[in-house]
Amino acid sequence: MDLADILTKDQILPDLQATTRWEAIDELVNNLVTTGKIQPQNREAIAAAVKKRETSMSTGIGFGIGIPHASTDLIPEVVGALGRSRTGVNFDALDNQPVNLVMLFLVPQGQFQKHLHTLASFAKILHKAEFRAVLAQAPDAEAMLNVIKEQGKK
């Protein structure tokens, strides 16, 4: 599964307003409600699941990347939202650096292999310095999505 498989331009926030990982999670979960990927009545439960997972260990994996995620029975398929922060989000990252790219994703409960595969796939692509640099320079969500689609073809 590639980023382009689960993202539309509406699920990309090129100017994330959050300053903490908790705010970033809320902002991205709100985006998933707005874009119809999760039901409004499930917003709080899903945000709580992601925050519970994040409490056990930060998903700030270094290099300015955060990948908050959770499994939930409140969705039928993998969904996600990507946020870019120009100022950086305090994510309690492993390298103690601010996070500029936050990729939140949710996997249906019980799909452990898909969860691991999705996480590994996203981490691999986001670890590429050239990819992160081009994403950082993209002027808007549509341009960011085009960068993601191009990377998926490589």
Backbone as CSV, one residue per row, in Angstrom:
resi,resn,N_x,N_y,N_z,CA_x,CA_y,CA_z,C_x,C_y,C_z
1,MET,0.836,-1.186,0.000,0.000,0.000,0.000,0.878,1.246,0.000
2,ASP,0.611,2.136,-0.944,1.363,3.379,-1.056,0.562,4.536,-0.473
3,LEU,1.260,5.623,-0.164,0.579,6.826,0.303,-0.485,7.273,-0.682
4,ALA,-0.177,7.205,-1.963,-1.116,7.656,-2.997,-2.392,6.814,-3.016
5,ASP,-2.339,5.597,-2.468,-3.520,4.734,-2.429,-4.569,5.225,-1.436
6,ILE,-4.143,5.970,-0.427,-5.106,6.369,0.605,-5.296,7.880,0.713
7,LEU,-4.492,8.665,0.003,-4.606,10.115,0.117,-5.253,10.737,-1.119
8,THR,-6.109,11.723,-0.872,-6.580,12.621,-1.921,-6.018,13.999,-1.556
9,LYS,-6.133,14.943,-2.460,-5.590,16.265,-2.123,-6.323,16.867,-0.928
10,ASP,-7.591,16.483,-0.721,-8.352,16.993,0.420,-7.874,16.421,1.752
11,GLN,-7.126,15.328,1.704,-6.603,14.709,2.921,-5.159,15.132,3.193
12,ILE,-4.723,16.179,2.520,-3.386,16.729,2.735,-3.534,18.155,3.243
13,LEU,-2.963,18.414,4.393,-2.995,19.747,4.988,-1.606,20.361,4.849
14,PRO,-1.399,21.243,3.859,-0.063,21.784,3.617,0.385,22.788,4.674
15,ASP,-0.549,23.272,5.497,-0.210,24.247,6.536,-0.821,23.831,7.869
16,LEU,-0.305,22.734,8.415,-0.762,22.235,9.709,-0.572,23.338,10.754
17,GLN,-1.598,23.585,11.552,-1.555,24.653,12.551,-1.052,24.171,13.915
18,ALA,-1.064,22.874,14.134,-0.710,22.286,15.429,0.711,22.643,15.857
19,THR,0.901,22.739,17.185,2.251,22.927,17.730,2.686,21.734,18.574
20,THR,1.725,20.846,18.928,2.045,19.639,19.689,1.528,18.418,18.936
21,ARG,2.027,17.259,19.313,1.573,16.038,18.642,0.089,15.792,18.886
22,TRP,-0.407,16.175,20.066,-1.821,15.960,20.388,-2.705,16.838,19.499
23,GLU,-2.288,18.091,19.296,-3.033,18.990,18.403,-2.977,18.484,16.965
24,ALA,-1.819,17.970,16.562,-1.664,17.452,15.194,-2.614,16.266,14.971
25,ILE,-2.689,15.374,15.950,-3.592,14.225,15.836,-5.030,14.721,15.689
26,ASP,-5.442,15.670,16.541,-6.811,16.200,16.461,-7.065,16.853,15.100
27,GLU,-6.114,17.630,14.622,-6.282,18.322,13.345,-6.439,17.326,12.190
28,LEU,-5.647,16.269,12.202,-5.722,15.279,11.124,-6.967,14.400,11.247
29,VAL,-7.367,14.049,12.465,-8.612,13.290,12.646,-9.797,14.146,12.191
30,ASN,-9.785,15.435,12.520,-10.848,16.335,12.061,-10.912,16.357,10.537
31,ASN,-9.745,16.326,9.879,-9.713,16.291,8.424,-10.395,15.026,7.904
32,LEU,-10.156,13.906,8.564,-10.775,12.651,8.122,-12.295,12.681,8.289
33,VAL,-12.779,13.407,9.288,-14.228,13.595,9.443,-14.737,14.487,8.304
34,THR,-14.060,15.611,8.097,-14.461,16.572,7.061,-14.500,15.937,5.676
35,THR,-13.547,15.065,5.394,-13.469,14.435,4.069,-14.329,13.177,3.968
36,GLY,-15.046,12.849,5.043,-15.965,11.713,5.007,-15.308,10.356,5.163
37,LYS,-14.044,10.331,5.579,-13.338,9.055,5.745,-13.683,8.368,7.062
38,ILE,-14.065,9.158,8.060,-14.573,8.584,9.306,-15.874,9.307,9.667
39,GLN,-16.750,8.606,10.350,-18.044,9.169,10.734,-17.858,10.162,11.886
40,PRO,-18.580,11.292,11.850,-18.435,12.308,12.902,-18.620,11.743,14.313
41,GLN,-19.552,10.812,14.472,-19.801,10.261,15.808,-18.636,9.394,16.306
42,ASN,-17.720,9.004,15.411,-16.565,8.181,15.802,-15.300,9.010,16.031
43,ARG,-15.393,10.316,15.823,-14.225,11.181,15.909,-13.491,11.057,17.246
44,GLU,-14.217,11.185,18.344,-13.583,11.163,19.670,-12.949,9.807,19.960
45,ALA,-13.647,8.721,19.635,-13.127,7.380,19.909,-11.862,7.118,19.079
46,ILE,-11.863,7.563,17.839,-10.687,7.355,16.982,-9.523,8.202,17.452
47,ALA,-9.773,9.461,17.781,-8.699,10.319,18.303,-8.118,9.718,19.580
48,ALA,-8.991,9.196,20.434,-8.527,8.583,21.688,-7.665,7.356,21.417
49,ALA,-8.032,6.549,20.416,-7.246,5.355,20.081,-5.856,5.735,19.589
50,VAL,-5.794,6.764,18.746,-4.489,7.207,18.226,-3.646,7.781,19.363
51,LYS,-4.264,8.569,20.232,-3.526,9.180,21.343,-3.061,8.121,22.342
52,LYS,-3.885,7.097,22.556,-3.482,6.011,23.461,-2.233,5.320,22.910
53,ARG,-2.233,5.044,21.612,-1.071,4.414,20.975,0.145,5.332,21.086
54,GLU,-0.075,6.610,20.874,1.018,7.602,20.911,1.596,7.737,22.315
55,THR,0.761,7.556,23.329,1.215,7.653,24.718,2.197,6.536,25.057
56,SER,2.008,5.360,24.454,2.892,4.236,24.764,4.301,4.474,24.235
57,MET,4.410,5.172,23.104,5.718,5.526,22.540,5.487,6.492,21.391
58,SER,6.242,7.571,21.374,6.077,8.564,20.316,6.328,7.944,18.951
59,THR,5.511,8.345,17.987,5.716,7.897,16.609,6.528,8.924,15.827
60,GLY,7.143,9.860,16.551,8.105,10.770,15.925,9.373,9.964,15.708
61,ILE,9.586,9.508,14.453,10.639,8.533,14.177,11.966,9.172,13.764
62,GLY,12.035,10.494,13.833,13.242,11.191,13.440,13.116,11.767,12.039
63,PHE,14.088,12.577,11.655,14.127,13.202,10.328,12.919,14.104,10.064
64,GLY,12.288,14.618,11.128,11.137,15.502,10.958,9.852,14.793,10.602
65,ILE,9.761,13.491,10.947,8.611,12.667,10.562,7.878,12.154,11.793
66,GLY,6.546,12.236,11.749,5.696,11.607,12.752,4.667,10.754,12.036
67,ILE,4.447,9.548,12.527,3.476,8.645,11.893,2.507,8.114,12.953
68,PRO,1.646,8.980,13.505,0.663,8.475,14.465,-0.309,7.533,13.771
69,HIS,-0.661,6.456,14.459,-1.513,5.442,13.846,-2.227,4.624,14.913
70,ALA,-3.258,3.914,14.477,-3.999,3.038,15.388,-4.834,2.070,14.569
71,SER,-5.230,0.991,15.229,-6.210,0.054,14.665,-7.546,0.351,15.325
72,THR,-8.609,0.275,14.538,-9.935,0.530,15.082,-10.988,-0.230,14.289
73,ASP,-12.037,-0.662,14.973,-13.130,-1.341,14.279,-14.157,-0.338,13.747
74,LEU,-13.834,0.950,13.810,-14.758,2.001,13.375,-14.548,2.424,11.917
75,ILE,-13.660,1.728,11.205,-13.427,2.018,9.787,-13.389,0.707,9.002
76,PRO,-13.822,0.724,7.731,-13.820,-0.502,6.927,-12.534,-0.718,6.136
77,GLU,-11.730,0.347,5.953,-10.509,0.246,5.153,-9.456,1.201,5.708
78,VAL,-8.219,1.050,5.252,-7.141,1.934,5.683,-7.455,3.359,5.225
79,VAL,-7.330,4.309,6.147,-7.514,5.722,5.823,-6.367,6.518,6.424
80,GLY,-6.121,7.697,5.870,-5.046,8.512,6.394,-5.167,9.958,5.990
81,ALA,-4.370,10.779,6.647,-4.274,12.195,6.336,-2.830,12.623,6.592
82,LEU,-2.348,13.534,5.756,-0.972,14.022,5.848,-0.984,15.503,6.159
83,GLY,-0.210,15.895,7.141,-0.069,17.305,7.478,1.381,17.737,7.368
84,ARG,1.566,18.971,6.872,2.914,19.547,6.790,2.943,20.799,7.651
85,SER,3.912,20.855,8.545,4.093,22.018,9.413,5.381,22.714,9.020
86,ARG,5.274,23.960,8.657,6.477,24.716,8.264,7.313,25.100,9.490
87,THR,6.660,25.269,10.655,7.387,25.664,11.855,7.828,24.477,12.692
88,GLY,7.204,23.324,12.481,7.562,22.129,13.233,6.632,21.910,14.418
89,VAL,6.377,20.645,14.689,5.501,20.226,15.780,6.349,19.503,16.817
90,ASN,6.137,19.828,18.095,6.823,19.104,19.168,6.169,17.736,19.287
91,PHE,6.887,16.714,18.861,6.331,15.358,18.807,7.026,14.414,19.781
92,ASP,7.900,14.942,20.638,8.716,14.079,21.494,9.381,12.993,20.650
93,ALA,9.922,13.419,19.513,10.515,12.491,18.551,11.770,11.836,19.116
94,LEU,12.115,10.696,18.534,13.284,9.938,18.995,14.567,10.755,18.915
95,ASP,14.660,11.672,17.915,15.863,12.490,17.778,15.701,13.872,18.424
96,ASN,14.610,14.063,19.161,14.308,15.324,19.853,14.178,16.530,18.927
97,GLN,13.947,16.292,17.647,13.770,17.374,16.682,12.281,17.573,16.396
98,PRO,11.900,18.796,15.998,10.500,19.012,15.638,10.123,18.210,14.399
99,VAL,8.845,17.915,14.281,8.321,17.145,13.160,7.660,18.097,12.156
100,ASN,7.992,17.931,10.882,7.410,18.763,9.823,6.372,18.014,8.992
101,LEU,6.478,16.692,8.942,5.512,15.879,8.207,4.853,14.903,9.171
102,VAL,3.527,14.976,9.240,2.773,14.089,10.122,1.809,13.271,9.259
103,MET,2.054,11.961,9.204,1.216,11.059,8.424,0.401,10.210,9.385
104,LEU,-0.861,10.570,9.582,-1.743,9.800,10.450,-2.445,8.749,9.607
105,PHE,-2.463,7.523,10.091,-3.250,6.510,9.385,-3.935,5.574,10.371
106,LEU,-5.047,5.010,9.886,-5.860,4.085,10.658,-6.050,2.817,9.855
107,VAL,-5.982,1.685,10.546,-6.155,0.384,9.911,-7.311,-0.316,10.618
108,PRO,-8.172,-1.018,9.858,-9.259,-1.760,10.512,-8.718,-2.744,11.555
109,GLN,-9.442,-2.853,12.659,-9.071,-3.770,13.753,-8.851,-5.181,13.207
110,GLY,-7.827,-5.851,13.718,-7.601,-7.246,13.360,-6.778,-7.453,12.096
111,GLN,-6.372,-6.381,11.442,-5.564,-6.512,10.228,-4.106,-6.166,10.553
112,PHE,-3.529,-6.959,11.436,-2.190,-6.684,11.963,-1.140,-6.635,10.862
113,GLN,-1.170,-7.579,9.940,-0.169,-7.604,8.860,-0.278,-6.362,7.982
114,LYS,-1.511,-5.978,7.660,-1.711,-4.776,6.851,-1.213,-3.548,7.606
115,HIS,-1.440,-3.529,8.918,-0.989,-2.425,9.759,0.536,-2.301,9.684
116,LEU,1.228,-3.415,9.888,2.690,-3.397,9.852,3.219,-3.029,8.472
117,HIS,2.619,-3.591,7.439,3.050,-3.321,6.070,2.855,-1.834,5.730
118,THR,1.713,-1.281,6.118,1.423,0.124,5.844,2.414,1.025,6.567
119,LEU,2.648,0.748,7.842,3.596,1.535,8.623,4.988,1.475,8.001
120,ALA,5.444,0.279,7.645,6.774,0.118,7.046,6.866,0.845,5.707
121,SER,5.820,0.752,4.906,5.800,1.408,3.601,5.902,2.923,3.741
122,PHE,5.129,3.500,4.665,5.146,4.946,4.857,6.486,5.408,5.430
123,ALA,7.007,4.663,6.394,8.293,5.026,6.988,9.394,5.002,5.930
124,LYS,9.370,4.009,5.059,10.394,3.876,4.022,10.392,5.076,3.077
125,ILE,9.225,5.453,2.593,9.155,6.563,1.650,9.490,7.892,2.341
126,LEU,9.022,8.077,3.567,9.264,9.334,4.270,10.710,9.483,4.732
127,HIS,11.441,8.400,4.797,12.849,8.472,5.196,13.747,8.979,4.071
128,LYS,13.235,9.052,2.854,14.032,9.515,1.722,14.148,11.034,1.774
129,ALA,15.380,11.514,2.000,15.625,12.947,2.166,15.157,13.755,0.955
130,GLU,15.402,13.250,-0.235,15.008,13.973,-1.449,13.485,14.112,-1.515
131,PHE,12.775,13.050,-1.193,11.312,13.071,-1.187,10.794,14.108,-0.187
132,ARG,11.348,14.112,1.030,10.927,15.079,2.054,11.196,16.503,1.597
133,ALA,12.345,16.715,0.955,12.701,18.060,0.495,11.724,18.556,-0.576
134,VAL,11.375,17.695,-1.513,10.431,18.088,-2.570,9.048,18.337,-1.967
135,LEU,8.630,17.499,-1.035,7.338,17.711,-0.359,7.327,19.047,0.378
136,ALA,8.428,19.371,1.017,8.520,20.615,1.786,8.375,21.835,0.883
137,GLN,8.843,21.727,-0.355,8.802,22.858,-1.288,7.504,22.956,-2.080
138,ALA,6.701,21.902,-2.086,5.457,21.907,-2.864,4.552,23.042,-2.375
139,PRO,3.981,23.813,-3.302,3.216,24.992,-2.907,1.856,24.713,-2.276
140,ASP,1.248,23.565,-2.586,-0.091,23.305,-2.067,-0.363,21.804,-2.017
141,ALA,-1.564,21.449,-1.562,-1.928,20.036,-1.382,-1.886,19.270,-2.699
142,GLU,-2.352,19.885,-3.777,-2.356,19.202,-5.068,-0.929,18.881,-5.518
143,ALA,-0.027,19.840,-5.352,1.378,19.612,-5.715,1.992,18.539,-4.822
144,MET,1.640,18.542,-3.543,2.151,17.516,-2.631,1.671,16.139,-3.066
145,LEU,0.393,16.029,-3.443,-0.140,14.742,-3.897,0.572,14.285,-5.169
146,ASN,0.860,15.201,-6.068,1.590,14.842,-7.298,2.979,14.306,-6.976
147,VAL,3.648,14.903,-6.002,4.967,14.424,-5.559,4.831,12.996,-5.022
148,ILE,3.800,12.770,-4.227,3.562,11.432,-3.643,3.286,10.409,-4.739
149,LYS,2.470,10.775,-5.713,2.163,9.859,-6.819,3.415,9.540,-7.631
150,GLU,4.232,10.538,-7.892,5.489,10.316,-8.645,6.416,9.380,-7.884
151,GLN,6.512,9.575,-6.577,7.387,8.720,-5.754,6.914,7.282,-5.808
152,GLY,5.598,7.089,-5.845,5.038,5.749,-5.896,5.379,5.003,-7.177
153,LYS,5.715,5.733,-8.236,6.057,5.122,-9.512,7.515,4.684,-9.566
154,LYS,8.326,5.168,-8.608,9.759,4.870,-8.620,10.037,3.493,-8.068
